[in-house]
Amino acid sequence: MNNKQKPLLELLKDMALLAAKSEFYSKRLKSLNLDINNISSLEEFSKLPFITSPDMREHSKTFPAIPREEIAALFASGGTTGKPKIMYWTEEGLDESAKYVGLHIDRFFNIRGKLCILIVPGDNLAIVGTIMRRAFYSVGGMTAMMGLMSNHDQKKELIDVMKEENPYFMMGNPARLVSFLNDCKAEGVDPKSFGLKYIMSTSEVLQAKLKRFLEESYGAKIIQQAGMTEVSGIGIECSEFDGMHILEDAVYVEVVDPVSGKPIKEGVGEVVVSNLVNTAYPLVRYQTEDLARITYLPCRCGLTTPRLWYKCRTSESIDIEGQKIYAYQIDEVLNTMPHLSSHFSLKVSHVNGLNNILIQVESDSKEHTKINETQVKDSLNKAIPHLSDAEKAGKISIDIKLIKIETLPRTPRGKVSNRIVDERVWYKQQAPQPDGQRGEIF
């Protein structure tokens, strides 16, 4: 499949027609009285129904649009707390997706003949290890892959290999990149001695403070990348490091208003993706439950492809007096305050008719003073006027508490668990519960 030779609408229509051959999607279209053949514009395509995580979780076996004997691989995500989403891929689809990832990386970072260390899952059902190995190989790069590194011998082995080989490139999620710094420190090794030129951060939103810390610690530039096991690669930064360019030959990305579901051209909304290369599992308009900012303005690098800046999960939000507050809004405030870390939790309780908001922020400052807490609150009120207005009206109270680093509970991947917590019984009874099992983001 050569996507560069086909107009976008034709590609989307081809994949939608293929999807219509699947048992699940044909029933969905029939129930809505929709005919793919009637699509004649991107606007009409954007009216097709969303595919959701529950759809995939409950109907995985009825999604494939080709016979099982033509399917090459199976991957899964989101099964840590419940039923996993299972995705099927063709060999051609894997190669095509990997090719577009590899071409973008090589265009800006020249990886031919260079060694890349992949600190990513290679021993589970996620797709990232498979795609990245193929991506680097497709443009003449070498890879060495190390998974979770659960014991000292594995950690020391990777450190010894990196000392010997001086890799050019490394890839991992932020928590693993930080963990590996600690492994190096335990072995008395300066990470800068590896000579790394670039590090690709994946799987999670990388906060500005942590990005600066990683760049200083490794002596390398950080490249941000996004992808999902559901659709493989979505976007990668260029040498301008100003947003992730959408891999338009592999995926079609819409960013939609979280309330109306209508596509937006500039601003923050929910990411919706359609796969253009996997004929085994042709996802059409999949709601990723991720929030991102999109721009269609040309980049300084010369590319005109849209760019994304991921923000947070749609479930990382809370309703305060009729308006949703998202975790990324607090992230952006904390990123402007150098004496604080980017780790926080927000908890809302309801007592005597008042919404009480407690925001705890981990601080690397030696002194947690009331002055600092007041600064955080003032900055928060400026960034989110709705909170300030509600507090002045006597409808909410806001309490900021600075706490020591590593105080908040963490997930196995090193992220703060449950950054947004709603303890209001009335709200839990009324509000729709989000699908808490996210896809595995690269």
C-alpha positions as CSV (number, residue, x, y, z in Angstrom):
1,M,0.0,0.0,0.0
2,N,1.6,3.3,-1.1
3,N,-0.2,6.0,0.7
4,K,1.8,8.8,-0.8
5,Q,0.1,8.2,-4.1
6,K,-3.4,8.5,-2.9
7,P,-5.4,11.6,-1.8
8,L,-6.3,11.6,1.9
9,L,-10.1,11.3,1.4
10,E,-9.6,8.3,-0.9
11,L,-7.4,6.7,1.7
12,L,-9.9,7.3,4.5
13,K,-12.8,6.0,2.3
14,D,-10.8,2.9,1.4
15,M,-10.2,2.1,5.1
16,A,-13.8,2.8,6.0
17,L,-15.0,0.5,3.3
18,L,-12.7,-2.2,4.5
19,A,-13.9,-1.6,8.1
20,A,-17.4,-2.0,6.8
21,K,-16.6,-5.6,5.9
22,S,-15.9,-6.4,9.6
23,E,-18.8,-7.9,11.6
24,F,-18.7,-5.2,14.3
25,Y,-18.5,-2.2,12.0
26,S,-21.0,-3.4,9.4
27,K,-23.6,-3.8,12.2
28,R,-22.7,-0.4,13.6
29,L,-23.2,1.3,10.2
30,K,-26.4,-0.6,9.5
31,S,-27.9,0.4,12.9
32,L,-27.2,4.1,12.0
33,N,-28.3,3.7,8.4
34,L,-25.0,5.0,7.1
35,D,-23.4,4.1,3.7
36,I,-19.6,4.7,3.4
37,N,-20.1,5.1,-0.4
38,N,-21.9,8.4,0.2
39,I,-18.8,10.0,1.8
40,S,-17.6,12.7,-0.5
41,S,-15.7,15.1,1.9
42,L,-13.6,15.1,5.0
43,E,-16.5,16.9,6.7
44,E,-18.8,13.9,5.9
45,F,-16.1,11.5,7.1
46,S,-16.0,13.4,10.5
47,K,-19.7,12.5,11.0
48,L,-19.0,8.7,11.1
49,P,-19.4,7.3,14.6
50,F,-16.6,7.1,17.0
51,I,-15.0,3.8,18.0
52,T,-14.5,3.6,21.7
53,S,-12.3,1.6,24.1
54,P,-15.4,-0.3,25.4
55,D,-16.2,-1.2,21.7
56,M,-12.7,-2.7,21.3
57,R,-12.7,-4.4,24.6
58,E,-16.0,-6.1,24.2
59,H,-15.9,-6.8,20.4
60,S,-12.2,-7.4,19.5
61,K,-12.8,-10.7,17.7
62,T,-15.4,-9.1,15.4
63,F,-13.2,-6.1,14.3
64,P,-10.9,-7.9,11.8
65,A,-11.8,-7.2,8.2
66,I,-9.7,-10.0,6.7
67,P,-9.6,-13.8,7.3
68,R,-7.6,-14.9,10.4
69,E,-5.1,-16.8,8.2
70,E,-4.0,-13.5,6.7
71,I,-3.3,-11.9,10.2
72,A,0.4,-11.9,11.2
73,A,0.4,-10.6,14.8
74,L,-1.7,-9.9,17.8
75,F,-1.1,-7.1,20.3
76,A,-3.0,-6.0,23.4
77,S,-3.3,-3.0,25.7
78,G,-5.2,-1.8,28.7
79,G,-5.6,-5.2,30.4
80,T,-3.9,-4.5,33.7
81,T,-7.2,-3.9,35.5
82,G,-9.7,-5.7,33.3
83,K,-10.4,-7.1,29.9
84,P,-7.7,-6.1,27.4
85,K,-8.2,-4.5,24.0
86,I,-6.8,-7.0,21.4
87,M,-5.5,-5.7,18.1
88,Y,-4.6,-7.7,15.0
89,W,-2.0,-6.6,12.4
90,T,-0.8,-7.7,9.0
91,E,2.9,-8.0,8.2
92,E,2.5,-5.3,5.6
93,G,0.8,-3.0,8.1
94,L,3.6,-3.4,10.6
95,D,6.2,-2.7,8.0
96,E,4.4,0.3,6.6
97,S,3.9,1.9,10.0
98,A,7.5,1.3,11.0
99,K,8.7,2.7,7.7
100,Y,7.0,6.1,8.3
101,V,8.3,6.2,11.8
102,G,11.8,5.4,10.6
103,L,11.8,7.9,7.7
104,H,10.8,10.8,10.0
105,I,13.4,10.0,12.6
106,D,16.2,9.6,10.0
107,R,15.1,12.8,8.1
108,F,15.9,14.9,11.2
109,F,18.3,12.9,13.3
110,N,20.4,10.9,10.8
111,I,20.3,7.4,12.4
112,R,21.8,5.4,9.6
113,G,24.5,3.2,10.9
114,K,23.9,4.4,14.5
115,L,23.0,2.4,17.6
116,C,19.7,3.0,19.4
117,I,19.1,1.6,22.9
118,L,15.4,0.8,23.4
119,I,14.4,0.7,27.0
120,V,10.8,-0.4,26.1
121,P,8.7,-3.5,26.6
122,G,9.9,-6.3,24.4
123,D,8.5,-9.2,26.3
124,N,4.8,-8.3,26.5
125,L,1.8,-7.7,24.2
126,A,2.5,-4.0,23.5
127,I,3.5,-3.0,19.9
128,V,6.2,-0.5,20.7
129,G,9.3,-2.8,20.6
130,T,8.2,-4.5,17.4
131,I,7.6,-1.2,15.6
132,M,10.7,0.6,16.8
133,R,13.0,-2.2,15.9
134,R,11.5,-2.4,12.4
135,A,11.6,1.4,12.1
136,F,15.3,1.7,12.8
137,Y,16.2,-1.3,10.7
138,S,14.2,0.2,7.7
139,V,16.5,3.2,7.5
140,G,19.8,1.4,8.3
141,G,19.9,1.9,12.1
142,M,20.9,-0.7,14.8
143,T,18.9,-1.5,17.9
144,A,19.5,-3.1,21.3
145,M,16.4,-3.6,23.4
146,M,16.2,-4.0,27.1
147,G,12.8,-4.3,28.9
148,L,12.0,-3.7,32.6
149,M,15.5,-4.5,34.0
150,S,14.1,-6.2,37.1
151,N,17.5,-7.2,38.6
152,H,21.0,-5.7,39.2
153,D,22.7,-8.0,36.6
154,Q,20.4,-6.7,33.8
155,K,21.0,-3.1,34.8
156,K,24.8,-3.5,34.9
157,E,24.8,-5.4,31.6
158,L,23.1,-2.4,29.9
159,I,25.4,0.1,31.5
160,D,28.5,-2.0,30.4
161,V,27.1,-2.2,26.8
162,M,26.5,1.5,26.6
163,K,30.0,2.3,28.0
164,E,31.5,0.0,25.3
165,E,29.3,1.0,22.3
166,N,28.6,4.7,23.0
167,P,25.1,4.7,21.5
168,Y,23.8,7.6,19.5
169,F,20.1,7.3,20.4
170,M,18.0,6.0,23.3
171,M,14.3,5.6,23.8
172,G,12.2,5.1,26.9
173,N,9.3,6.5,28.9
174,P,10.2,9.3,31.4
175,A,10.0,7.0,34.5
176,R,12.4,4.5,33.0
177,L,14.8,7.2,31.9
178,V,14.9,8.6,35.4
179,S,15.2,5.1,36.9
180,F,18.2,4.4,34.6
181,L,19.9,7.6,35.9
182,N,19.6,6.1,39.3
183,D,21.0,2.8,38.1
184,C,24.0,4.6,36.6
185,K,24.5,6.5,39.9
186,A,24.5,3.3,41.8
187,E,27.3,1.9,39.6
188,G,29.3,5.2,39.8
189,V,28.8,5.9,36.1
190,D,28.2,9.4,34.7
191,P,25.4,9.0,32.0
192,K,27.1,11.8,30.0
193,S,30.0,9.4,29.4
194,F,27.8,7.3,27.1
195,G,28.0,10.1,24.5
196,L,24.2,10.0,23.7
197,K,23.1,12.5,21.1
198,Y,19.4,12.1,21.3
199,I,16.8,10.5,23.7
200,M,13.3,9.8,22.6
201,S,10.7,10.1,25.3
202,T,7.5,8.1,24.9
203,S,4.5,6.7,26.7
204,E,3.7,9.7,28.9
205,V,3.3,13.4,28.7
206,L,6.7,14.8,29.5
207,Q,6.6,17.9,31.7
208,A,9.0,20.8,30.8
209,K,10.9,20.5,34.1
210,L,11.5,16.8,33.8
211,K,12.6,17.3,30.2
212,R,15.2,19.9,31.3
213,F,16.4,17.6,34.0
214,L,16.8,14.6,31.7
215,E,18.7,16.7,29.1
216,E,21.1,18.0,31.7
217,S,21.6,14.6,33.2
218,Y,22.3,12.7,30.0
219,G,23.8,15.6,28.0
220,A,21.5,14.8,25.1
221,K,18.5,16.4,23.4
222,I,15.0,15.0,24.2
223,I,12.7,14.2,21.3
224,Q,9.1,13.6,22.1
225,Q,7.0,10.9,20.4
226,A,3.5,9.6,20.6
227,G,1.9,6.4,19.5
228,M,-0.6,3.7,20.7
229,T,-0.7,-0.1,20.4
230,E,-4.1,0.5,18.8
231,V,-2.7,2.4,15.8
232,S,1.1,2.4,16.2
233,G,3.0,5.6,15.6
234,I,1.1,8.9,15.7
235,G,3.5,11.8,15.9
236,I,7.2,12.7,16.4
237,E,9.0,15.9,17.0
238,C,11.5,17.4,14.4
239,S,14.8,19.1,15.0
240,E,12.9,22.3,16.0
241,F,11.5,20.4,19.1
242,D,8.2,22.3,18.8
243,G,5.4,19.9,18.6
244,M,5.0,16.3,17.3
245,H,4.4,16.1,13.5
246,I,1.6,13.8,12.7
247,L,2.7,10.8,10.6
248,E,0.0,11.5,8.0
249,D,0.9,8.6,5.8
250,A,0.1,6.1,8.6
251,V,-2.7,7.8,10.6
252,Y,-5.3,10.4,10.1
253,V,-5.7,12.5,13.3
254,E,-8.6,14.7,14.3
255,V,-8.8,16.8,17.5
256,V,-12.4,17.2,18.5
257,D,-14.2,19.3,21.1
258,P,-14.7,17.0,24.1
259,V,-18.3,18.1,24.5
260,S,-19.7,18.5,21.0
261,G,-17.4,15.9,19.3
262,K,-16.8,18.3,16.4
263,P,-13.3,18.7,14.9
264,I,-11.3,21.8,15.8
265,K,-8.5,23.4,13.7
266,E,-6.6,25.1,16.5
267,G,-6.6,24.5,20.2
268,V,-7.0,21.8,22.8
269,G,-9.4,18.8,22.4
270,E,-9.6,15.0,22.3
271,V,-7.4,13.1,19.9
272,V,-9.3,10.9,17.4
273,V,-7.3,8.6,15.1
274,S,-7.9,6.5,12.0
275,N,-5.4,3.9,11.0
276,L,-4.4,4.1,7.3
277,V,-2.0,1.1,7.0
278,N,-3.5,-1.9,9.0
279,T,-6.0,-3.7,6.8
280,A,-6.4,-6.4,9.5
281,Y,-7.9,-4.0,12.0
282,P,-9.0,-0.8,10.2
283,L,-9.8,1.5,13.1
284,V,-12.0,4.4,11.9
285,R,-12.3,7.5,14.2
286,Y,-11.0,5.9,17.4
287,Q,-11.5,8.0,20.5
288,T,-8.1,7.8,22.3
289,E,-9.3,9.6,25.5
290,D,-6.2,11.8,25.2
291,L,-6.3,15.6,25.2
292,A,-3.8,17.5,23.0
293,R,-3.3,20.8,21.4
294,I,-3.2,20.9,17.6
295,T,-1.9,23.5,15.2
296,Y,-2.0,23.5,11.4
297,L,0.5,26.3,11.1
298,P,3.7,25.4,9.2
299,C,6.7,24.5,11.3
300,R,10.1,26.2,11.1
301,C,11.6,22.9,9.9
302,G,9.7,23.3,6.6
303,L,7.1,20.6,7.2
304,T,3.4,21.7,6.9
305,T,2.0,18.6,8.6
306,P,-0.2,19.3,11.7
307,R,1.5,19.2,15.1
308,L,0.4,17.9,18.5
309,W,1.3,18.7,22.1
310,Y,-0.2,16.1,24.4
311,K,-1.7,17.4,27.6
312,C,-3.4,14.6,29.7
313,R,-6.1,12.0,29.7
314,T,-9.7,13.1,29.4
315,S,-10.4,11.2,32.6
316,E,-7.9,13.5,34.4
317,S,-10.6,16.1,34.9
318,I,-13.1,17.2,37.5
319,D,-16.3,19.2,37.4
320,I,-16.1,22.3,39.6
321,E,-19.3,24.4,39.7
322,G,-20.3,23.5,36.2
323,Q,-16.9,23.7,34.5
324,K,-14.3,21.0,33.9
325,I,-10.9,21.5,35.3
326,Y,-8.1,19.4,33.6
327,A,-4.9,18.1,35.1
328,Y,-2.9,19.8,32.3
329,Q,-4.0,23.2,33.5
330,I,-2.3,22.6,36.8
331,D,0.7,21.1,35.0
332,E,1.1,24.4,33.1
333,V,1.0,26.4,36.3
334,L,3.6,24.3,38.0
335,N,5.9,24.4,35.0
336,T,6.3,28.1,35.6
337,M,7.5,27.7,39.2
338,P,11.1,26.4,39.4
339,H,11.1,25.6,43.1
340,L,8.3,23.0,42.7
341,S,8.2,19.6,41.0
342,S,5.6,18.7,38.4
343,H,4.1,16.0,40.7
344,F,0.7,16.9,42.3
345,S,-2.6,15.5,43.3
346,L,-6.0,17.3,43.4
347,K,-8.7,16.1,45.8
348,V,-12.2,17.4,46.0
349,S,-14.6,16.8,48.9
350,H,-18.0,18.2,49.7
351,V,-18.7,19.3,53.2
352,N,-21.6,21.5,54.5
353,G,-22.5,22.6,51.0
354,L,-19.0,23.6,50.0
355,N,-16.6,22.0,47.5
356,N,-13.2,21.8,49.3
357,I,-10.3,21.5,46.9
358,L,-6.9,20.3,48.3
359,I,-4.0,20.4,45.9
360,Q,-0.8,18.8,47.1
361,V,2.4,19.6,45.2
362,E,5.8,17.9,45.7
363,S,8.5,20.4,46.2
364,D,12.3,20.1,46.0
365,S,12.7,23.3,48.1
366,K,14.0,22.8,51.6
367,E,11.5,25.2,53.0
368,H,7.8,24.6,52.5
369,T,6.5,28.1,53.5
370,K,3.1,29.7,53.4
371,I,4.5,32.2,51.0
372,N,5.2,29.5,48.5
373,E,1.8,28.0,48.9
374,T,0.2,31.4,48.4
375,Q,2.3,31.9,45.2
376,V,0.9,28.6,43.8
377,K,-2.7,29.6,44.6
378,D,-2.3,33.0,43.1
379,S,-0.8,31.5,39.9
380,L,-3.6,28.9,39.8
381,N,-6.3,31.6,40.1
382,K,-4.7,33.6,37.3
383,A,-4.5,30.6,35.0
384,I,-8.0,29.3,35.8
385,P,-10.2,32.3,36.6
386,H,-13.2,30.1,37.2
387,L,-11.6,28.8,40.4
388,S,-11.0,32.3,41.7
389,D,-14.5,33.4,40.8
390,A,-16.1,30.4,42.5
391,E,-14.0,30.9,45.7
392,K,-14.9,34.6,45.8
393,A,-18.5,33.6,45.5
394,G,-18.2,31.3,48.5
395,K,-18.9,28.2,46.6
396,I,-15.5,26.5,47.0
397,S,-12.4,26.6,49.2
398,I,-8.9,26.0,47.8
399,D,-6.0,24.8,50.0
400,I,-2.5,24.4,48.6
401,K,-0.1,22.1,50.5
402,L,3.6,21.6,49.6
403,I,5.0,18.2,50.5
404,K,8.3,16.4,50.2
405,I,9.5,14.8,46.9
406,E,8.3,11.1,46.5
407,T,5.5,11.6,49.0
408,L,2.6,11.0,46.6
409,P,1.8,7.3,45.7
410,R,3.3,6.1,42.4
411,T,2.2,3.6,39.8
412,P,4.7,0.8,38.8
413,R,5.7,3.1,35.9
414,G,6.7,5.9,38.3
415,K,3.8,8.2,37.6
416,V,1.7,9.8,40.4
417,S,-1.4,7.5,40.7
418,N,-4.8,9.2,40.7
419,R,-3.8,12.8,40.2
420,I,-7.5,13.8,40.3
421,V,-9.6,12.4,43.1
422,D,-13.3,13.2,43.6
423,E,-14.6,12.2,47.0
424,R,-18.0,13.9,46.5
425,V,-20.7,11.2,46.7
426,W,-23.3,13.2,44.9
427,Y,-21.1,13.8,42.0
428,K,-20.0,10.1,41.7
429,Q,-23.7,9.1,41.5
430,Q,-24.5,11.6,38.8
431,A,-21.4,11.7,36.6
432,P,-20.6,9.1,33.9
433,Q,-17.6,7.0,35.0
434,P,-14.7,7.2,32.5
435,D,-13.2,4.1,31.0
436,G,-10.2,4.0,33.3
437,Q,-8.1,1.6,31.3
438,R,-6.1,3.6,28.9
439,G,-4.4,2.3,25.8
440,E,-0.7,1.7,26.0
441,I,0.8,4.9,24.7
442,F,4.3,4.5,23.2
